[in-house]
């Protein structure tokens, strides 16, 4: 994994070093030219040319080596044109013109690498929060050890206000932890013996003793680091569009150069045309537009992890929504409590709410709020556990309490099936107290008030042809939401595998956007053309998504759509506009009005215009979203 991190970083550093070295070489060349001129000195060497020769060897030779490979594979991309210019400049001994091309090319490649690195800067900031040491407790003594030395089963102490170093289970102490940096949800969760803790969470006022369940490389933060590494290695798809433009532009430039050479009989005109034609608007303008758009999105609370999202999203024709947290508020409300015979509503509600304080399940907050609203007191809980497939467990007032599903209840207590209320639309959970069925809780997650207007907005304003609602919830609950927001294509009772297959099938027919916020949405987010995660509800979801909307807002989705459309438009303006100006410059060079060095200067002026236009992508327009104005 380490090599995957260092390789793109090494390329990034190499390009900047070549650009800086080439710039210094040109400066030294000019100083020597002014000081001694071009007359041969000792050993018959013209000293002002030496720094140019060195720059051409350091920066030009790697490019020429790649040029041979591209010629064999018939790849006529934009870089190929720059390579031809350098070779021609050396043959014609126009070393300054060739060095200027090396400078433009290495600077453009460095900017492109920076665009990809910049896209994951928010994840870099999260990664920098990770502690480098942990407090390991051995034989009653607490010693600091490097985080890499923590093993599964180690007993660690997390002091007040510290960041939890690894995923683990509390074995001693009581406190609360802020997990908002990891989940995107503004919750401070109570922690007691048996509670799970996540690496990266901020401890509250009390010290906690935990048992490490995972090593640092397997914990929550390590997964975020993996996302960051993968993001740095992705190449923006719009850069490939630049190569496609170059595939047309390069033969055109070479044709003009050859015609100028044949008609005039001067090889110097061939070089002059190619120097003017060096496609820096493609090499520089597009990455600058990407950087600016990533920055604009970040200011709006949208993390662009894969810059290719900005190009693809405006081309998508099918929108696929998960239900909870996207088209609903993700904040269920407890609507009904059905206590079993022998239990009262207050008894069951108090026991479950007391236990739910230690859970991050979406229904936990609704249960606690209902208990507080009813004035039901909450009591201390011990031996809390919430392991996959087991539900939430704990000891409340000396009795075992378990919160689970209807299906698992019937599997554990078959006789309880006759006591359950009928199934209707909505969310539910059941509870077992002291080994007996104690009651059923029903919840409703209301649709977002703006959901219907947003769905109507997508079709005419952003070119979507179909909108689908996909959920793992029951048919009655999903159909209820679909009717509220105006979606007719509904897929309920979908497992993560079924969601994945559905998204793959739709993506094969047309580009798709998938929006979700749950762990089970991860595979579907990966399979979609563009995956958008809401609220960073889990590291798995954030890893799979190309963009993360930190605030669960449909208006932010509309802003992302507009940012992508605007970035694509500005990038193409810079690239195509710069190419058009370059073609005009090529015609002047072909006519003999621009020698090679003057052509290089002209190309730099064109670059300035292309970059200035591309920089507009980072400015916040007066109206970024037209969604709110159409409601």
Residue pairs with C-beta under 8 A, 6 or more apart in sequence:
1 226
1 229
4 229
4 230
4 233
5 229
5 232
7 233
8 113
8 116
8 117
8 232
8 233
9 117
9 232
11 113
12 110
12 113
12 114
12 117
15 106
15 107
15 109
15 110
15 113
16 106
16 110
18 58
18 59
18 102
18 106
19 103
19 106
19 107
19 110
21 55
21 58
21 59
22 55
22 58
22 59
22 99
22 102
22 103
22 106
23 103
24 51
25 51
25 52
25 54
25 55
25 99
26 51
26 52
26 55
26 96
26 99
26 100
26 103
28 51
29 48
29 49
29 51
29 52
29 96
29 99
30 48
32 47
32 48
32 50
32 51
33 48
36 47
36 48
37 48
38 46
38 48
38 49
39 46
40 46
41 47
49 95
52 95
52 96
52 98
52 99
53 95
55 99
55 102
56 86
56 90
56 95
56 98
56 99
56 102
59 99
59 102
59 103
59 105
59 106
60 86
60 90
60 98
60 102
63 79
63 82
63 83
63 86
63 102
63 105
64 83
64 86
64 87
66 79
66 83
67 80
67 83
67 84
67 87
69 75
70 76
70 77
70 79
70 80
70 83
71 80
76 246
76 247
76 250
76 251
77 243
77 246
77 247
77 250
78 242
78 243
78 245
78 246
78 249
78 250
78 279
78 282
78 283
79 105
79 246
79 283
80 246
80 250
81 246
81 249
81 250
81 253
81 254
81 274
81 277
81 278
81 279
82 101
82 104
82 105
82 278
82 279
82 283
84 254
84 274
85 97
85 98
85 101
85 271
85 274
85 275
85 277
85 278
86 98
86 101
86 102
88 94
88 98
88 267
88 270
88 271
88 274
89 95
89 97
89 98
89 101
89 271
89 275
89 596
90 98
92 267
92 268
92 271
92 596
94 268
94 271
94 596
94 597
96 596
96 597
96 600
97 271
97 275
97 596
97 597
97 599
97 600
100 275
100 597
100 600
100 604
101 275
101 278
101 600
104 278
104 280
104 283
104 284
104 600
104 603
104 604
104 607
105 278
105 280
105 283
107 284
108 280
108 282
108 283
108 284
108 287
109 283
111 283
111 284
111 287
111 288
111 291
112 236
112 239
112 283
112 286
112 287
114 287
114 291
115 236
115 287
115 288
115 290
115 291
115 294
115 307
116 231
116 232
116 233
116 234
116 235
116 236
116 307
117 232
118 291
118 294
118 295
119 231
119 290
119 294
119 304
119 305
119 306
119 307
120 227
120 228
120 231
120 232
120 305
121 298
122 298
122 303
123 224
123 225
123 227
123 228
123 231
123 303
123 305
124 228
126 181
126 200
126 221
126 224
127 221
127 224
127 225
127 228
129 163
129 181
129 200
130 147
130 163
130 165
130 199
130 200
130 221
131 147
131 162
131 163
131 165
132 146
132 147
133 144
133 145
133 146
133 147
133 165
134 144
134 145
134 146
134 147
134 150
134 154
134 156
134 165
134 166
135 142
135 143
135 144
135 156
135 157
135 158
135 159
136 142
136 143
136 144
136 145
136 150
136 154
136 155
136 156
136 157
137 155
137 156
137 157
137 209
138 155
142 157
147 165
147 166
147 216
148 216
148 217
150 156
150 165
150 166
150 212
150 215
150 216
151 212
151 215
152 212
152 213
152 214
152 215
153 211
153 212
154 211
154 212
155 171
155 209
155 210
155 211
155 212
156 165
156 166
156 168
156 209
156 210
156 211
156 212
157 207
157 208
157 209
157 210
158 164
158 165
158 197
158 203
158 207
158 208
158 209
158 210
159 203
159 207
160 175
160 203
160 204
160 205
160 206
160 207
161 202
161 203
161 204
161 205
162 202
162 203
163 200
163 201
163 202
163 203
164 177
164 197
164 198
164 199
164 200
164 201
164 202
164 203
164 210
165 199
165 216
165 219
166 199
166 212
166 213
166 214
166 215
166 216
166 219
167 196
167 197
167 198
167 199
167 212
167 213
167 214
167 218
167 219
167 220
168 196
168 197
168 210
168 211
168 212
168 213
168 214
169 194
169 195
169 196
169 197
169 210
169 211
169 213
170 191
170 192
170 193
170 194
170 195
170 196
170 197
170 208
170 209
170 210
171 193
171 209
171 210
171 211
172 193
172 208
172 209
173 191
173 193
173 206
173 207
173 208
173 209
174 190
174 191
174 192
174 206
174 208
175 190
175 191
175 203
175 204
175 205
175 206
175 207
175 208
176 188
176 189
176 190
176 191
176 204
176 205
176 206
177 188
177 189
177 191
177 197
177 198
177 201
177 202
177 203
177 204
178 188
178 201
178 202
178 204
179 185
179 187
179 189
179 198
179 200
179 201
179 360
180 186
180 187
181 200
181 201
181 202
182 198
182 200
182 201
182 220
182 224
182 536
182 539
183 360
183 535
183 536
183 537
183 538
184 534
184 535
184 536
184 537
184 550
184 552
185 360
185 535
185 537
187 360
187 365
188 204
189 195
189 357
189 358
189 359
189 360
190 357
190 358
191 197
191 208
191 358
192 358
192 381
192 382
192 384
193 382
193 383
193 384
194 358
194 382
194 383
194 384
194 385
194 394
195 358
195 384
196 213
196 386
197 208
197 210
198 219
198 220
199 214
199 216
199 219
199 220
199 221
199 222
200 219
200 220
200 221
200 224
216 222
220 539
223 539
223 540
223 543
224 539
224 542
224 543
226 543
227 305
227 539
227 542
227 543
231 305
231 306
234 306
234 307
234 308
235 308
236 286
236 287
236 290
236 307
236 308
236 310
236 311
237 307
237 308
237 311
237 312
238 286
238 289
238 290
238 307
238 308
238 310
238 311
238 567
238 568
238 571
239 286
239 287
241 286
241 311
242 279
242 282
242 283
242 286
242 575
243 282
245 282
245 575
245 576
245 579
246 279
246 282
249 277
249 279
249 282
249 579
250 279
252 583
253 273
253 274
253 277
253 582
253 583
253 586
254 274
256 273
256 277
256 583
256 586
256 587
256 590
257 269
257 270
257 271
257 273
257 274
257 277
257 586
257 590
258 270
259 590
260 269
260 270
260 272
260 273
260 589
260 590
260 591
261 267
261 269
261 270
264 590
264 592
266 592
268 595
268 596
269 589
269 590
269 592
271 596
272 589
272 590
272 594
272 595
272 596
272 598
272 599
273 586
273 589
273 590
273 599
275 589
275 596
275 599
275 600
275 603
276 582
276 585
276 586
276 588
276 589
276 594
276 599
276 600
276 602
276 603
277 582
277 583
277 585
277 586
277 603
278 582
278 600
278 603
279 578
279 579
279 582
280 578
280 603
280 604
280 606
280 607
280 610
281 574
281 575
281 577
281 578
281 579
281 582
281 606
281 607
281 610
282 575
282 578
282 579
284 607
284 610
284 611
284 614
285 571
285 574
285 575
285 578
285 607
285 610
285 611
285 613
285 614
286 571
286 574
286 575
286 614
288 574
288 611
288 614
288 615
288 617
289 567
289 570
289 571
289 574
289 614
289 617
290 307
290 310
290 567
290 571
290 617
291 617
291 618
292 567
292 614
292 615
292 616
292 617
292 618
292 619
293 304
293 310
293 563
293 564
293 566
293 567
293 617
293 618
294 304
294 307
294 310
295 618
296 563
296 617
296 618
296 619
296 620
297 303
297 304
297 310
297 547
297 559
297 560
297 563
298 304
299 620
300 556
300 559
300 563
300 624
301 549
301 550
301 551
301 556
302 547
302 548
302 549
302 550
302 556
302 559
302 560
302 563
303 547
303 548
303 550
304 310
304 546
304 547
305 542
305 545
305 546
305 547
305 548
306 546
306 547
308 546
309 530
309 546
309 547
309 564
310 563
310 564
310 567
310 568
311 564
311 567
311 568
312 511
312 529
312 530
312 564
313 513
313 530
313 560
313 561
313 564
313 565
314 462
314 463
314 561
314 564
314 565
314 568
315 511
315 529
316 464
316 510
316 511
316 512
316 513
316 529
316 530
317 463
317 464
317 465
317 466
317 510
317 511
317 512
318 464
318 465
318 466
318 467
318 468
318 506
318 507
318 509
318 510
318 511
318 512
318 513
319 458
319 464
319 466
319 467
319 468
319 512
319 513
319 515
320 467
320 468
320 470
320 502
320 503
320 506
320 512
320 513
320 514
320 515
320 524
320 528
321 327
321 467
321 468
321 469
321 470
321 487
321 515
321 516
322 470
322 471
322 499
322 514
322 515
322 516
322 517
322 518
322 521
322 524
323 445
323 469
323 470
323 471
323 473
323 477
323 478
323 481
324 330
324 362
324 445
324 471
324 473
324 517
324 518
325 362
325 516
325 517
325 518
325 534
325 535
325 537
325 552
326 515
326 516
326 517
326 534
326 552
327 447
327 448
327 451
327 469
327 481
327 485
327 554
328 445
328 446
328 447
328 448
328 451
328 481
329 445
329 446
329 448
329 552
330 362
330 445
330 517
330 534
330 535
330 552
331 362
331 365
331 366
331 445
332 362
332 363
332 366
332 427
332 443
332 444
332 445
333 366
333 369
333 370
333 443
333 444
333 445
333 446
334 363
334 366
334 367
334 369
334 370
334 441
334 442
334 443
335 426
335 442
335 443
335 444
336 441
336 442
337 345
337 348
337 349
337 370
337 439
337 440
337 441
337 442
338 421
338 439
338 440
338 441
338 442
339 345
339 347
339 348
339 438
339 439
340 348
340 416
340 419
340 436
340 437
340 438
340 439
341 419
342 436
343 433
343 438
343 439
345 439
346 374
346 376
347 438
348 431
348 433
348 438
348 439
349 367
349 370
349 371
349 374
349 376
350 371
350 376
350 377
350 378
350 379
351 396
351 397
351 399
351 401
351 431
351 433
351 438
352 367
352 401
352 403
352 431
352 439
352 441
353 367
353 368
353 370
353 371
353 372
353 376
353 378
354 378
354 379
354 380
354 381
354 396
354 401
355 381
355 384
355 392
355 393
355 394
355 396
355 401
355 403
356 363
356 364
356 365
356 367
356 368
356 392
356 403
357 364
357 368
357 378
357 381
358 381
358 384
358 386
358 392
358 394
359 386
359 392
359 403
361 386
361 392
362 445
363 427
363 429
363 441
363 443
366 443
367 441
368 378
371 378
379 396
379 397
381 394
381 395
381 396
382 394
382 395
383 393
383 394
383 395
384 392
384 393
384 394
385 392
385 393
385 394
386 392
386 393
390 404
391 402
391 403
391 404
391 405
391 408
392 402
392 403
392 404
393 400
393 401
393 402
393 403
394 400
394 401
395 401
399 433
399 434
400 432
400 433
400 434
400 435
401 431
401 432
401 433
402 431
402 432
402 433
403 429
403 430
403 431
404 412
404 429
404 430
404 431
404 432
405 429
405 430
406 420
406 423
406 428
406 430
406 440
409 416
409 420
409 430
409 432
409 437
410 416
410 417
410 420
412 432
413 432
413 436
413 437
416 437
419 437
420 430
420 437
420 440
421 440
423 474
423 476
424 442
424 476
425 474
425 476
425 477
425 479
425 480
426 442
426 443
426 444
426 476
426 477
426 480
427 442
427 443
427 444
427 445
427 473
427 477
428 440
428 441
428 442
428 443
429 440
429 441
429 443
430 437
430 439
430 440
430 441
431 437
431 438
431 439
431 440
431 441
432 438
447 481
447 484
447 485
448 454
448 485
448 554
450 554
450 555
450 631
451 484
451 485
451 554
452 484
452 485
452 486
453 627
453 630
453 631
454 485
454 554
454 557
454 558
454 627
455 467
455 485
455 486
455 487
456 486
457 558
457 627
457 630
458 464
458 467
459 465
459 467
461 626
461 627
461 630
462 558
462 561
465 510
466 489
466 510
467 487
467 489
468 487
468 489
468 490
468 491
468 502
468 506
469 478
469 481
469 482
469 485
469 487
469 489
469 490
469 491
470 491
470 494
470 499
470 502
470 503
470 524
471 477
471 478
471 481
471 491
471 492
471 494
472 492
472 493
472 494
472 495
472 496
472 499
472 520
473 492
473 493
474 492
474 493
475 492
475 493
477 492
478 490
478 491
478 492
479 490
479 492
482 488
482 490
491 498
491 502
494 502
495 520
496 520
496 521
496 522
496 523
496 524
497 523
499 520
499 521
499 523
499 524
500 523
500 524
500 527
502 524
503 512
503 514
503 524
503 527
503 528
504 527
506 512
507 527
507 528
507 529
511 529
511 530
512 528
512 529
512 530
513 528
513 529
513 530
513 531
513 532
514 521
514 524
514 525
514 527
514 528
514 530
514 531
514 532
515 532
515 533
515 534
515 557
516 524
516 525
516 531
516 532
516 533
516 534
516 541
517 533
517 534
517 535
517 537
517 541
517 552
518 537
518 538
518 541
519 537
519 538
519 540
519 541
521 533
521 541
521 544
522 538
522 540
522 541
522 543
522 544
523 544
524 531
525 531
525 532
525 533
525 541
525 544
525 545
525 546
526 544
530 546
530 547
531 544
531 545
531 546
531 547
532 545
532 546
532 547
532 548
532 549
532 557
532 560
533 541
533 542
533 544
533 545
533 547
533 548
533 549
534 549
534 552
535 549
535 550
535 551
535 552
536 542
536 548
536 550
542 548
547 560
549 556
549 557
549 560
554 627
555 625
555 627
555 628
558 625
558 626
558 627
559 624
559 625
562 624
562 625
562 626
563 624
566 617
566 621
567 617
570 613
570 614
570 616
570 617
571 614
571 617
573 613
574 610
574 611
574 613
574 614
575 610
577 609
577 610
577 613
578 606
578 607
578 609
578 610
581 606
581 609
582 603
582 606
585 594
585 599
585 602
585 603
585 606
588 594
589 595
589 599
594 602
623 629
